[in-house]
Amino acid sequence: MTALPRGGGPAGALVAVEASIEDRWRRFLQEYGVTAGTEAENDLAELVVADTSAFEWRVVDAALDRLTCSDCGHALGAGPTGCGKCDQANGFRFAAIETDRPATPPGTEHGLRVATAVARTRHRYGVRARCGFELGLPLLLQGQLTGTAQAQAYRAAINKLTEEECERVTSFDEVTRLSSRRVR
């Protein structure tokens, strides 16, 4: 599991999404009659990564977690920026299938998947992107999708924060409160 240094709702939402990824992987293994911790599990993970567009995103993320990059030694797709194999795997993760959950606006699952990828491999993204996507995790997990105008307002507010504040805030309300004191 990924530990999110940002506390509050974002950290709790990431724990919930991580659990959903692991739960979906367990069910995926059952569907294929594969036992966890075996060579067959590794083979199945490699099959998933070979064509990420054929599988749902939680299965793809779980498969990447189980494979090690032969170049950098990290989980595939989670290594340092600049590791060619991890950069490629991280990009391919976004070809996976996204199916919006019932009673959620179209695009909510895409937002959740992107926010999850950012939170799980936060070293690959800038401080302001991390801030926005991580703070959005709880809303997306609840099935809420921020409209364009609100997202732009949040981004403008985040841009007024220092990098230290971006790493520390735990809600969009806190971002708004801090940024309202500044002109930029």
C-alpha positions in Angstrom: 0.0 0.0 0.0 1.1 3.5 -0.7 1.4 5.8 2.2 0.3 9.3 1.5 2.1 12.0 3.5 -0.9 14.2 3.2 -3.4 13.3 6.0 -7.1 13.7 6.3 -9.6 12.8 3.7 -7.1 12.3 0.9 -5.1 9.7 2.9 -8.3 7.8 3.8 -9.6 7.9 0.2 -6.3 6.5 -1.0 -6.5 3.6 1.5 -10.0 2.9 0.2 -8.9 2.9 -3.4 -5.9 0.8 -2.7 -8.2 -1.7 -1.0 -10.5 -1.7 -4.0 -7.4 -2.4 -6.3 -6.4 -5.4 -4.1 -9.9 -6.7 -3.9 -10.3 -6.5 -7.6 -7.0 -8.4 -8.1 -8.1 -11.1 -5.8 -11.3 -11.6 -7.7 -9.4 -11.5 -11.0 -7.1 -14.3 -9.8 -10.2 -16.3 -8.9 -11.7 -15.7 -12.3 -8.5 -17.2 -13.9 -8.1 -19.9 -11.3 -4.7 -18.5 -10.2 -3.3 -18.7 -6.7 -1.7 -15.6 -5.2 2.1 -15.7 -4.7 2.7 -18.3 -7.5 4.6 -18.0 -10.8 1.2 -18.2 -12.4 0.2 -14.9 -10.7 3.4 -13.3 -12.1 2.6 -14.7 -15.6 -1.0 -13.3 -15.4 0.4 -9.9 -14.3 2.7 -9.9 -17.3 -0.2 -10.8 -19.6 -2.2 -7.9 -18.3 0.7 -5.4 -18.7 1.3 -6.7 -22.3 -2.1 -5.3 -23.3 -3.4 -2.9 -20.7 -6.3 -1.8 -23.0 -8.0 -5.2 -22.5 -8.3 -4.9 -18.7 -10.0 -2.5 -16.2 -7.7 0.0 -14.6 -7.7 -1.6 -11.1 -6.5 -4.9 -12.6 -3.8 -3.0 -14.5 -2.6 -1.1 -11.4 -2.5 -4.3 -9.4 -0.6 -6.1 -12.1 2.0 -3.3 -12.3 2.4 -3.5 -8.5 3.3 -7.2 -8.8 6.0 -6.7 -11.5 9.5 -5.4 -10.9 11.2 -3.1 -13.4 14.3 -4.8 -14.7 16.1 -1.4 -15.1 15.4 0.3 -11.8 14.2 -2.4 -9.4 11.0 -0.6 -8.4 7.4 -1.8 -9.0 6.9 -1.4 -12.8 5.6 2.0 -13.6 6.5 3.4 -10.2 10.2 3.9 -10.6 11.9 7.3 -10.9 11.0 9.6 -13.8 13.5 9.0 -16.6 13.5 5.2 -16.2 12.4 4.3 -19.7 10.6 1.1 -18.8 8.7 2.7 -15.9 7.8 5.8 -18.0 6.4 3.5 -20.7 4.5 1.3 -18.2 3.1 4.4 -16.4 1.8 5.7 -19.7 0.3 2.4 -20.7 -1.6 2.3 -17.5 -3.9 5.0 -18.9 -5.0 2.7 -21.8 -6.9 0.5 -19.3 -10.7 0.3 -19.4 -12.6 2.8 -17.2 -16.2 2.1 -16.5 -18.1 4.8 -14.5 -19.8 3.5 -11.4 -23.6 3.6 -11.3 -25.1 6.9 -10.4 -21.9 8.9 -11.1 -21.3 11.5 -13.7 -19.5 10.4 -16.9 -15.8 10.8 -16.4 -15.8 10.2 -12.7 -13.9 6.9 -13.0 -11.3 8.5 -15.2 -10.8 11.3 -12.7 -10.5 8.7 -9.9 -8.0 6.6 -11.9 -5.8 9.6 -12.7 -5.9 11.0 -9.1 -5.0 7.5 -7.9 -2.1 7.2 -10.2 -0.8 10.5 -9.1 -1.2 9.7 -5.4 0.4 6.2 -5.8 3.4 7.5 -7.8 3.6 11.1 -6.5 7.3 11.5 -7.1 6.5 11.4 -10.9 4.3 14.6 -10.6 4.8 18.2 -9.6 3.8 19.5 -6.2 0.8 21.5 -7.5 -0.5 18.5 -9.6 -0.1 16.3 -6.5 -2.0 18.7 -4.4 -5.0 19.0 -6.8 -5.3 15.4 -7.6 -4.8 14.1 -4.1 -7.3 16.6 -2.7 -9.8 15.5 -5.3 -9.6 11.8 -4.4 -12.3 11.9 -1.6 -14.8 13.6 -3.9 -14.1 11.3 -6.8 -14.4 8.2 -4.6 -17.8 9.5 -3.4 -18.8 9.7 -7.1 -18.6 13.5 -7.4 -17.0 15.1 -10.4 -15.9 18.8 -10.1 -17.1 21.0 -13.0 -14.7 22.9 -15.2 -15.3 26.2 -13.5 -14.8 24.8 -10.0 -11.7 22.9 -11.1 -10.2 26.0 -12.6 -10.9 28.0 -9.4 -9.2 25.3 -7.3 -6.2 25.3 -9.6 -5.9 29.1 -9.4 -6.1 28.9 -5.6 -3.5 26.1 -5.5 -1.2 28.2 -7.6 -1.2 30.9 -4.9 0.1 28.5 -2.3 3.7 27.9 -1.5 5.1 24.4 -2.3 5.2 23.6 1.4 1.6 24.6 1.8 0.7 22.5 -1.3 2.2 19.4 0.4 0.5 20.1 3.8 -3.1 21.0 2.9 -5.8 18.3 3.4 -8.9 19.9 1.8 -10.0 22.3 -0.9 -11.5 24.4 1.9 -8.1 24.8 3.4 -6.6 25.7 0.0 -9.3 28.4 -0.5 -8.8 29.8 3.0 -5.0 30.0 2.6 -5.1 31.4 -1.0 -7.7 34.0 -0.2 -5.1 35.9 1.8 -2.8 36.3 -1.2 -2.7 38.1 -4.4 -0.8 36.5 -7.3 
